[in-house]
Amino acid sequence: MTIAAVLLGALTTHVTNYLMERSRNRNRLLTRWDDKKVDAYGEYVDAAKMRIASSVRLYEAREGLREDHRPEEDLRDDLAEAGRRWGSAFERIMLLGGDDAVEAGHELNVLLSEIDWQATGRITGSLEEWRERHRAAFRAINTFHEAARADLGIRGSVTGEKHPARDLLVPPARQSSAAGD
């Protein structure tokens, strides 16, 4: 009877240690993937904003809204490079992202393409349409943030009552000219 109790105790200890170690390894693995997801989500949003910023510089130079001392070809090259960086960042989202984050990324990608196309002249549109594309893109970025936060298990929200909607920041001189658009 004593030998059976000792064997049962040893077996119980072994099983408990095995389960604890397995749980610890799972937790380490989840944490590692969460760290990679945080990096991927952050890089994607950063790359999306860089693509928008490159589009803005090209669009404003093409439309005469801002004088840029760089040739249009250089601005187009900057936009192409921002597009490559964005594409690479989205591939990481496709590999690591949760379903809702991937879908939010696809929605944002459509808007980024429209901004890119208007900046390069592939599609036409007014200044107000340009601004509305940007508003829609930044709403889509917030939607992506929400999906990424949910995927990572982060509580809270970047939109809603505590975070009211904000409009584009446009310099006063341009705001007054926008009224005539």
N, C-alpha and C positions, 0 to 999 in steps of 0.2 A: 504494500500500500504506500509506503514511504517513497519507494522508487518511482511509482506511478505519479505521485504528487510532484516529485522533483522533475520528472520528464514533462509533465503537464506544464509546470512553471517555466521550464526552459523553452518549450514549444511556444507558450504564450509570449514570452519575452522576445523570442525570435520573430514571431508573426508581428508583434507590436512594433519592433524596430524596423522590420521590412516595410510595413505600412507607413510608418512615419518618414522613412527615407524616401519612399516612393512619392508621398505627398510633398515632401520638401523639393524633390526633383521636378515634379509637375509645377510647383509654384515658381521655381527658378526658371523653368522653360517659359511659363506664361509671362513672367516679368521680363525676360529677355525679348520675347515677341512684342510685348507692350512697348518696351523701349524702342524697338525698331519701328513700330507703328507710329509712335510719337514723332520720331525723326522723319518718317515718310510723309506723314500728314503735314508737318511743318514745312518740309522742303517743297511739297506740292503747292501749298498756299503761297509760299515765297516765290516760287517759279511762276505761278499764275499772275501774281502782282507785278513781277518783273516783265512779263509778257504785256500786261496792260500798260505799264510805264513806257516800254519801248514803243508800243503802238501810239501812245499819246504824243511822244516826241516826233514820230514820223507824221502823224496826222496834223499836228499843229504846224509843223514846218511846211507840209504840202498845202495846207489851207491858208497859210500866211498869218496864222494866229500867234506865232512866236518865231522870232528870228533865231535860227540855229546856224552856227558857223561851220557845221559839218555838212558834207555833201549828202544828198538824199540817199545815195547808194550806201554810204556808211550807216545811215539810220536804218535802212532796210536790212543790212547785214546784222546790226544789233538786234533787230526784231527776229530775224531768222535764228540767231543764236539763242535768244530768249525762248523761242519756240522749241528748239532742240532740248534745252534744259527742262522746259515744261513737259515735253513728251517723255523724257526719261523719268521725271518725277512721277508722272501719272502711271507709268509702268509699275513703279513700286507700289502705288495705291492698288493697282489691279492684282498684285501679288499678295499684299499684306492686309488690305483694307476689308472692313466689314461690308456686307451687302449694301446697306444704306449709304455708307460713305462712298463706295464705288459709284452707285447710282447718282448721288449728289455731284460727284466729280464729272460724270458724263454730262449732266445738265450744265454745269459750269463750263465745260469744254465747248459746248455749242455757243455760249455767249462769248467766250474768248475768241472763237473763230470769227464771229460776226464783227467784233471790235478790230481784229487783225485785218479782216477783209475791207472794212471801211477805211482803216488807216492806209492800206496799200492801194485803195481805189478800185478794188475788185467789185465792191458794191458801193452804191451811192447813198447819200442820206444827208439830212440837215444836221446842223450843230445840235439841235434839240434831240434828234434821233441818236446822235453820237452819245450825248449825255445820258439818255435813257438806257442805252446799251450798257453804259458804265453802272448806272444805278442797279440794273438787273444783275450785272455781274457781281456787284458787291453784296446784293441780297443772296445770290447763289453761293458766294464765299461764306456768308453767315450760315446758310443751310448746310454747307459742307462742314463747317466748324461744329454745328450741332450734331451731325451724324458721327463725326470723328469722336467727339466727347462721349457720346452714348456708347460707341464701340469700345472706348477705353474705360467705360464705367465711371466717368467723371460726372459728379453731380452738378447741377446748376445749368444755366442757359446763357447764351450770348445775345439772345433776343428776348423780347417779351416786355412785361411791365417794368422791370427793373432796368432794362436797357432799351429805351425808346428808339424808334427808327431815326436814322440820321441821313441827311441828304449829302450830296457831293459838296466838297469844299471848293467853291469857285471864287476867284478874286473879284472884288467889287466892280472893277472896270469891265470884266467879262459878264458879270451878272446883269449889268444895265444893258449891255449889247444883246444879251440873250432875250430880253423882253421884245426886241425888234425882230427876232428870228421867226 
